[in-house]
C-alpha cells in the first residue's frame, strides 16, 4: 500500500488500516473482481445507535458494515490497477507464479489443513447489543 501511495490518496483511511488490508487481501483473492452483492440487499438499521467509540479512539460498529466499509471498498476498487501492478511486480521480482508460493512450505501445508479444521467464534455480549 505504501508503494502505490494508497494512503497519500486516502489519508483518512490510515486509521482503518486493518480493514483496508482485509479488503485488499479479499480483492486479491478474487483476482481483482468486484464483490457481487447478495440477491436481496438488506437495509441496515440506523447506524448512529450502533456506533461506539472505545477509549483508544477505535470505532466499533454493531452490526459491522455501513458507510465505512463501503468507503474503504470503493477506495480499494479505485486503486485496483495499481494494486494489480504492485502484485505483478512482486511476482516478477521473486520469479514466482503465485503470491502463495512466496510463503514457506510449512505455511502452505498448514493453510491446506486449515480448510478442514473447525472454525470457532466468540461473541462478546458486552459489546454486542
C-alpha positions in Angstrom: 0.0 0.0 0.0 2.9 2.3 0.6 4.3 1.5 -2.8 1.1 2.5 -4.6 0.6 5.6 -2.4 -2.7 4.4 -1.2 -2.6 6.4 2.0 -1.5 9.6 0.1 -4.6 9.3 -2.0 -6.8 8.4 1.0 -5.2 9.7 4.2 -8.4 9.5 6.2 -8.3 5.7 5.9 -4.9 5.3 7.6 -6.7 4.8 10.9 -8.6 1.9 9.4 -5.5 0.1 8.1 -6.7 -3.3 9.2 -10.0 -3.0 7.4 -8.1 -1.8 4.3 -5.7 -4.8 4.5 -8.5 -7.3 4.8 -10.3 -5.8 1.8 -7.1 -5.7 -0.3 -6.5 -9.4 0.6 -10.1 -10.3 -0.3 -9.9 -8.3 -3.6 -6.6 -10.0 -4.5 -8.0 -13.5 -3.8 -11.0 -12.7 -6.1 -8.5 -11.8 -8.9 -9.5 -8.1 -8.6 -13.1 -8.8 -9.5 -15.8 -6.8 -7.8 -17.8 -8.3 -4.9 -21.2 -9.4 -6.1 -24.0 -8.2 -3.8 -26.4 -10.8 -2.3 -29.6 -11.3 -4.2 -31.6 -9.2 -1.8 -29.5 -6.3 -0.4 -30.8 -5.8 3.1 -31.1 -2.4 4.6 -29.2 -1.7 7.8 -30.9 0.0 10.7 -29.9 3.4 11.9 -26.2 3.2 12.4 -25.8 6.0 14.9 -27.3 3.9 17.7 -24.9 1.1 16.8 -21.7 3.1 16.8 -19.5 3.1 19.9 -16.1 4.8 20.4 -13.6 2.9 22.5 -11.1 4.6 24.8 -8.3 4.0 22.3 -10.3 6.1 19.7 -11.3 3.0 17.7 -14.8 2.9 16.3 -16.8 -0.2 17.0 -19.9 -0.7 14.8 -22.8 -3.1 15.6 -23.6 -4.6 13.2 -20.4 -4.3 11.1 -20.8 -2.6 7.7 -22.3 0.6 6.7 -20.6 3.6 5.2 -17.1 2.9 6.5 -17.0 -0.4 4.8 -18.4 1.0 1.6 -15.9 3.9 1.6 -12.9 1.5 2.1 -14.2 -0.9 -0.6 -14.7 2.0 -3.1 -11.1 3.3 -2.4 -9.7 -0.2 -2.9 -11.6 -0.7 -6.1 -10.4 2.7 -7.3 -6.8 1.6 -6.8 -7.3 -1.8 -8.4 -5.0 -1.2 -11.4 -2.2 0.0 -9.1 -2.8 -2.9 -6.7 -2.7 -5.5 -9.6 0.5 -3.9 -10.9 2.2 -4.0 -7.5 1.3 -7.7 -7.1 2.7 -8.4 -10.6 5.9 -6.5 -9.7 6.3 -8.6 -6.5 5.7 -11.8 -8.5 8.2 -10.9 -11.2 10.8 -9.7 -8.7 10.6 -13.0 -6.9 10.1 -15.1 -10.0 7.0 -16.9 -8.8 3.7 -17.8 -10.5 1.6 -17.0 -7.4 1.9 -15.0 -4.3 1.1 -18.1 -2.4 4.4 -19.6 -3.5 6.2 -16.9 -1.6 5.0 -18.4 1.7 7.3 -21.0 3.4 6.4 -24.6 2.7 5.2 -25.2 6.2 2.7 -22.4 6.0 1.3 -23.6 2.7 0.8 -27.1 4.1 -0.9 -25.7 7.3 -3.1 -23.5 5.1 -4.3 -26.6 3.3 -5.0 -28.3 6.6 -6.9 -25.2 7.9 -9.7 -25.7 5.4 -10.7 -29.0 7.1 -10.3 -27.7 10.7 -13.4 -26.5 12.5 -13.8 -22.8 12.9 -14.6 -21.3 16.3 -16.0 -17.9 17.1 -16.7 -15.8 20.2 -19.4 -13.3 20.6 -18.7 -10.5 23.1 -22.1 -9.9 24.8 -20.8 -6.8 26.5 -20.1 -5.1 23.1 -22.9 -6.7 21.0 -26.4 -5.5 21.7 
